[in-house]
């Protein structure tokens, strides 16, 4: 699945309200651009994405069915 397909999936499933899907989209877009950007920039962007992912924390605990359910 490329970033365009992932974005369409996120839209179709109301995933815009699911921050982990947005992180996944950012990772996919970065992966697609990896060969076109300097390695230092790639690593910086990867670190930024990781930091944002860590900020999500465990907000979902106790809400697993609501958040991750179909």
C-alpha angles and dihedrals in degrees: 000000000000125000093266092054091045091051090051090050091050091051094045093051097041087248093152086091091054107082095193089062090053089052089051090052091051090051092049092049091049091049090053091052097043095106092047100055132060114268092241091056090046091053092047092052091046090052090049091052091048091050091051090049091052090051088063088069118171098316089138097063110122091014099071096125093046095045104035101026122109 
